Structures are given as structure tokens and as C-alpha cells.
Amino acid sequence: MTLFLCAALPLIAAAIIALAGDRVGRRGVVAISSAALVLAFGASVAIGQAFAAGKSSLVAELGPWLPLRGGDLALVVVPTTLPVLIATTLVSAAIAIASWRVRQTRAYQLAILLGTAALVLVATAGNLALFTAAFGLLGVATYVALSHDHERAAAAAGAERAFVVDRLGDSALVLATLGYLALFRTLDLAEIETRVVVTRVADIAFIGPSVFLCAGILAKSAQLPFQARATALRDTSLGLATFGALAFAASAVALTRVSWLVHPGVLAAAAALGALTALLAVVLAVTRADGRAALAWIAIAPAGIEIVTIGAGASEMVLTIFVVTAIALALLTAIAAIGRPHLSWRGAGPARARRALADGLGFLAVSVAVARGYGAIAKALEDGTDASLDRAVGWIAAATLRAGRIVAYAEAGPAWRLEAIGLAALIGLVAYWGLR
């Protein structure tokens, strides 16, 4: 039941806001949204406590959903998906609470609630049908988020681009689900995984569904050739841009749940596209004069790096990158709520103290996490690699990434180029290991 609440609470709150939002007023809408997301975060923490007490998995079965084998409505949490669950609900709760300081529309709160429920379902879906449906719900949330300011031409155009890309991704995921259903005669991911043990995933029959699956996830995470979706973040508010960056990273992490279903050749091609996307994002971010354009491009870089590391088989580093990104987003959202709502860091006084605190905490968090990530990928890809060199490069990259500045590109001046250089160093090191 606790696992079910992580997805149900945001959906219930979204339904209440959609039906009675005009009656409760703006403050009431924010209160409902914040309460639901804070409770969802609390439920995810409770699940984490259960794992700390010795549980190895948690399953919530709600009964039949589709008249197909393995089509039951079931949610599953394992140690590899638990960090995604906690990090997603944490960032969403921080964004909702921070909206007290800024006047936002009802669509803003609906987008955050629907997006949170979708990301929770993507991370915990027990079958392919629910996995695909969750991505469809994420597409709805994205469209609502980007169209809430539809009166501006730029925002409306961005919403249209995102809608088209999302529909392409949804179509690809549906075709992949149908392909795997034809191969295994079941939708249940656990059952399919046991069959894959005795089935050659490298068989040519897996190429078609693998292509559609990877294409769908690449579209949802705004990777090449679907990178145009990222530009829509340039014309939206800071809160929705933050959530968009989280959604891109979480969509890429979802590939770890089904990577064992993907043909090795297709997975290698997806990893190459992820590397190209991350490199393109860094280059474009460095060369943009507009800070919001830089933010829009750099938001897709973590997802690209995650896909590269999935192709390399370093699942621990994928989770590390996602958790670090989530910590950075939550930290900046909290600092923005304490200070001025639009992250105007310039000037003297308390703003500089908050900025220093954000940079300091961010540096510590990213330093530890990225250094561990480098160690993980070194161990996974090449036994015997010089661990001291790996750690040294990891700490250097961490110093440039500084979580306290990831979302502040819009008004931080030229300092954000250091973060872009750090991402470029990370991409280069991952590519080096992959080529060797």
C-alpha cells in the first residue's frame, strides 16, 4: 500500500485540482499539490527504511488491468529503483513547496503532479504495458507543463514540438511492447527476464522491438535525433524547466530496467547517440549567449551520459548521475525559494551567503558521488585500472560540476561554462574507457 501511495497521491491531488481548483483558489491549489507530493516523498522514504531493515524487494499488486498474460496492475521496487523513487519525489515536493513564492497557474501544479506520478510508475511498473502507459502519462504532463503559458507564441510553439516528439516516442514504445508480447506471450517483466536467461537476446528477432524501445526512450529523454524537445525548456518557468531536466534524466534511467531486453547492437547505437547528444549539448551550452538557452541544452546532457553508461554496463554510475542531478535540482529549488523567486544571484548581502552555501553543499555532494561513479565504471569496464587516477579525475570533474549552480545558468553569467567543461570531461573519460 505504501508503494501504491507514491503514485496514487499525486494522481488524486491532480484530479481534485482539475475538478475543484477554481473553488479552492491559488493558495488552496498549492496546498493540495504540496501536501500530496510531500506525503509521496514520505512514502518513498518509508519504503527506503523497509529496505534498510532487510527487505530486498517490495511489490504492490492491485489486480487485473488488461486481459493478457502478465497484464496485472503491479508495482515493484528493488534496490536499483529505490534511489530513483526517492529522488523523484524529493525534487517534485521541493518544486511544489517553492511555488508558494511565485504566482503560478493551475496547469503548473497539474503538470508537476501528473509528471511525478508518471515517473514513479516508470520506475516501478511491473509489466511492459504499464511501463508504456506511464510514459504516455509523462507526455501528457509535458504538454500541460509547456502549454500553461500558451498565450505566448514561443511557449505555444515549444509545446507543439514537445507534443509531436512525445507522440513519436509513445508510438515507438507501443510497437516495442507489441513486439515483445509476440516474442514472449506475456507482459510481465519478471517472467520475461527469467526467459531471457535461456533465450539469445542477440538473436535477430530482438532487433525490431529493441529499435522501437530505444527510440521511444531516446525521444522521451530528448536525445538525438529528438533534441528539439529540449529547446522548449527555454521558454518556460524555472520550476518547470527543473522538472523537465529531472524527467529527461529519469527517462534515460528507465532504460536500465529493460536493458537486458535490448539487442547488443541496438544498445551500442543508443549509447553512441547518447554520447553525441551530451557532447552537442555541452558545445551548444558553451556557445549560447542566452543563459536560458544554455540551460535548455545542458538539461539533456545528464540523460545522454546515463545512456552511454548503460551501454557500457555500469548501472551503478547511472544511478549515481541521476541521484546527483536530483540533489542539485532539489538544492537549487530550495535556495530559490529562500531567496528571490527567479534566482537573481547578483548583488551583495544574504544572497551571496546563500550562493556560497549552495556551492559548498553542492561541491561536497557531487564530489563524493561522482568520484564513486568513476570508481564504479572503472571496476565494471576494466579491472586493474589505476584507481587513484580515476578518483583524481572524478574529483576534478566534481569540482567543476558543483551542484549548487546546475539550474542557475540563466542569471549566473559566464561561470556556468565551468559546469559544461566538467560534463565534457566526463563524456571524454567514458568514451575513452569504452573505446579501450
Solvent accessible surface area in square Angstrom, and as a share of the most:
residue,aa,sasa,rsa
1,M,161,0.72
2,T,51,0.30
3,L,1,0.01
4,F,65,0.27
5,L,65,0.32
6,C,0,0.00
7,A,5,0.04
8,A,8,0.06
9,L,36,0.18
10,P,0,0.00
11,L,66,0.33
12,I,96,0.49
13,A,4,0.03
14,A,5,0.04
15,A,49,0.38
16,I,77,0.39
17,I,0,0.00
18,A,54,0.42
19,L,152,0.75
20,A,27,0.21
21,G,4,0.04
22,D,122,0.63
23,R,213,0.78
24,V,66,0.38
25,G,33,0.32
26,R,57,0.21
27,R,125,0.46
28,G,19,0.18
29,V,8,0.04
30,V,3,0.02
31,A,42,0.32
32,I,43,0.22
33,S,0,0.00
34,S,11,0.07
35,A,52,0.41
36,A,9,0.07
37,L,0,0.00
38,V,64,0.37
39,L,106,0.52
40,A,0,0.00
41,F,55,0.23
42,G,37,0.35
43,A,10,0.08
44,S,0,0.00
45,V,53,0.31
46,A,43,0.33
47,I,2,0.01
48,G,15,0.14
49,Q,121,0.54
50,A,30,0.23
51,F,24,0.10
52,A,92,0.72
53,A,92,0.71
54,G,64,0.62
55,K,101,0.43
56,S,84,0.54
57,S,50,0.32
58,L,39,0.19
59,V,80,0.46
60,A,9,0.07
61,E,134,0.60
62,L,78,0.39
63,G,26,0.25
64,P,122,0.77
65,W,100,0.35
66,L,61,0.30
67,P,134,0.84
68,L,85,0.42
69,R,144,0.53
70,G,22,0.22
71,G,1,0.01
72,D,72,0.37
73,L,51,0.25
74,A,15,0.12
75,L,3,0.02
76,V,40,0.23
77,V,0,0.00
78,V,52,0.30
79,P,80,0.50
80,T,76,0.44
81,T,10,0.06
82,L,22,0.11
83,P,43,0.27
84,V,7,0.04
85,L,1,0.00
86,I,48,0.24
87,A,7,0.06
88,T,2,0.01
89,T,0,0.00
90,L,60,0.30
91,V,0,0.00
92,S,0,0.00
93,A,6,0.05
94,A,19,0.15
95,I,2,0.01
96,A,0,0.00
97,I,85,0.43
98,A,15,0.12
99,S,4,0.02
100,W,89,0.31
101,R,120,0.44
102,V,32,0.19
103,R,188,0.69
104,Q,31,0.14
105,T,68,0.40
106,R,88,0.32
107,A,28,0.22
108,Y,6,0.02
109,Q,2,0.01
110,L,31,0.15
111,A,2,0.02
112,I,0,0.00
113,L,0,0.00
114,L,30,0.15
115,G,0,0.00
116,T,0,0.00
117,A,0,0.00
118,A,0,0.00
119,L,3,0.02
120,V,1,0.00
121,L,23,0.11
122,V,4,0.02
123,A,7,0.05
124,T,0,0.00
125,A,0,0.00
126,G,7,0.07
127,N,2,0.01
128,L,3,0.02
129,A,13,0.10
130,L,9,0.04
131,F,1,0.00
132,T,15,0.09
133,A,46,0.36
134,A,1,0.00
135,F,0,0.00
136,G,20,0.19
137,L,41,0.20
138,L,1,0.01
139,G,0,0.00
140,V,72,0.41
141,A,3,0.02
142,T,20,0.11
143,Y,87,0.33
144,V,34,0.19
145,A,12,0.09
146,L,13,0.07
147,S,21,0.13
148,H,33,0.15
149,D,46,0.24
150,H,117,0.52
151,E,156,0.70
152,R,108,0.39
153,A,86,0.67
154,A,46,0.36
155,A,6,0.04
156,A,30,0.23
157,A,41,0.32
158,G,1,0.01
159,A,3,0.02
160,E,113,0.51
161,R,85,0.31
162,A,0,0.00
163,F,87,0.36
164,V,87,0.50
165,V,14,0.08
166,D,0,0.00
167,R,74,0.27
168,L,99,0.49
169,G,0,0.00
170,D,21,0.11
171,S,60,0.39
172,A,12,0.09
173,L,2,0.01
174,V,71,0.41
175,L,84,0.42
176,A,2,0.01
177,T,15,0.09
178,L,100,0.50
179,G,19,0.18
180,Y,1,0.00
181,L,35,0.17
182,A,63,0.49
183,L,71,0.35
184,F,9,0.04
185,R,161,0.59
186,T,0,0.00
187,L,3,0.01
188,D,43,0.22
189,L,11,0.06
190,A,67,0.52
191,E,41,0.18
192,I,0,0.00
193,E,80,0.36
194,T,91,0.53
195,R,75,0.27
196,V,18,0.11
197,V,123,0.70
198,V,130,0.75
199,T,53,0.31
200,R,178,0.65
201,V,25,0.14
202,A,46,0.36
203,D,62,0.32
204,I,136,0.69
205,A,50,0.39
206,F,7,0.03
207,I,65,0.33
208,G,34,0.33
209,P,15,0.09
210,S,0,0.00
211,V,71,0.41
212,F,78,0.33
213,L,4,0.02
214,C,6,0.03
215,A,29,0.22
216,G,0,0.00
217,I,1,0.00
218,L,9,0.05
219,A,0,0.00
220,K,1,0.00
221,S,0,0.00
222,A,0,0.00
223,Q,0,0.00
224,L,33,0.16
225,P,94,0.59
226,F,38,0.16
227,Q,48,0.21
228,A,44,0.34
229,R,5,0.02
230,A,0,0.00
231,T,22,0.13
232,A,3,0.02
233,L,11,0.06
234,R,92,0.34
235,D,26,0.14
236,T,15,0.09
237,S,31,0.20
238,L,30,0.15
239,G,14,0.14
240,L,6,0.03
241,A,3,0.02
242,T,4,0.02
243,F,14,0.06
244,G,12,0.12
245,A,11,0.08
246,L,0,0.00
247,A,5,0.04
248,F,6,0.03
249,A,1,0.00
250,A,5,0.04
251,S,0,0.00
252,A,0,0.00
253,V,6,0.03
254,A,3,0.03
255,L,2,0.01
256,T,37,0.22
257,R,44,0.16
258,V,0,0.00
259,S,28,0.18
260,W,63,0.22
261,L,0,0.00
262,V,6,0.03
263,H,31,0.14
264,P,76,0.48
265,G,43,0.41
266,V,20,0.11
267,L,26,0.13
268,A,62,0.48
269,A,55,0.42
270,A,4,0.03
271,A,14,0.11
272,A,54,0.42
273,L,57,0.28
274,G,0,0.00
275,A,26,0.20
276,L,97,0.48
277,T,0,0.00
278,A,0,0.00
279,L,84,0.42
280,L,57,0.29
281,A,0,0.00
282,V,6,0.04
283,V,75,0.43
284,L,37,0.18
285,A,0,0.00
286,V,46,0.27
287,T,81,0.47
288,R,88,0.32
289,A,110,0.85
290,D,75,0.39
291,G,12,0.12
292,R,75,0.27
293,A,7,0.05
294,A,0,0.00
295,L,10,0.05
296,A,2,0.01
297,W,30,0.11
298,I,9,0.04
299,A,7,0.06
300,I,0,0.00
301,A,0,0.00
302,P,20,0.13
303,A,0,0.00
304,G,0,0.00
305,I,3,0.01
306,E,0,0.00
307,I,0,0.00
308,V,21,0.12
309,T,0,0.00
310,I,10,0.05
311,G,32,0.31
312,A,29,0.22
313,G,55,0.53
314,A,3,0.02
315,S,60,0.38
316,E,93,0.41
317,M,3,0.01
318,V,0,0.00
319,L,28,0.14
320,T,23,0.14
321,I,20,0.10
322,F,0,0.00
323,V,42,0.24
324,V,12,0.07
325,T,10,0.06
326,A,1,0.00
327,I,65,0.33
328,A,0,0.00
329,L,2,0.01
330,A,12,0.09
331,L,30,0.15
332,L,3,0.01
333,T,14,0.08
334,A,46,0.35
335,I,6,0.03
336,A,8,0.06
337,A,26,0.20
338,I,113,0.58
339,G,8,0.07
340,R,130,0.47
341,P,39,0.25
342,H,108,0.48
343,L,12,0.06
344,S,33,0.21
345,W,13,0.05
346,R,158,0.58
347,G,43,0.42
348,A,83,0.64
349,G,43,0.42
350,P,97,0.61
351,A,12,0.09
352,R,153,0.56
353,A,64,0.50
354,R,54,0.20
355,R,76,0.28
356,A,65,0.51
357,L,99,0.49
358,A,1,0.01
359,D,25,0.13
360,G,35,0.33
361,L,84,0.42
362,G,0,0.00
363,F,71,0.30
364,L,109,0.54
365,A,34,0.26
366,V,1,0.00
367,S,0,0.00
368,V,80,0.46
369,A,20,0.15
370,V,12,0.07
371,A,3,0.02
372,R,148,0.54
373,G,0,0.00
374,Y,0,0.00
375,G,22,0.22
376,A,15,0.11
377,I,0,0.00
378,A,9,0.07
379,K,158,0.67
380,A,59,0.46
381,L,56,0.28
382,E,51,0.23
383,D,124,0.64
384,G,82,0.78
385,T,35,0.20
386,D,81,0.42
387,A,66,0.51
388,S,79,0.51
389,L,107,0.53
390,D,6,0.03
391,R,126,0.46
392,A,49,0.38
393,V,39,0.23
394,G,0,0.00
395,W,111,0.39
396,I,116,0.59
397,A,2,0.01
398,A,0,0.00
399,A,39,0.30
400,T,31,0.18
401,L,16,0.08
402,R,46,0.17
403,A,0,0.00
404,G,1,0.01
405,R,9,0.03
406,I,33,0.17
407,V,4,0.02
408,A,2,0.01
409,Y,6,0.02
410,A,30,0.24
411,E,42,0.19
412,A,16,0.13
413,G,24,0.23
414,P,102,0.64
415,A,28,0.22
416,W,13,0.05
417,R,85,0.31
418,L,87,0.43
419,E,1,0.00
420,A,1,0.01
421,I,100,0.51
422,G,1,0.01
423,L,14,0.07
424,A,36,0.28
425,A,49,0.38
426,L,6,0.03
427,I,15,0.08
428,G,41,0.40
429,L,33,0.16
430,V,4,0.02
431,A,42,0.32
432,Y,104,0.39
433,W,12,0.04
434,G,55,0.53
435,L,159,0.79
436,R,170,0.62
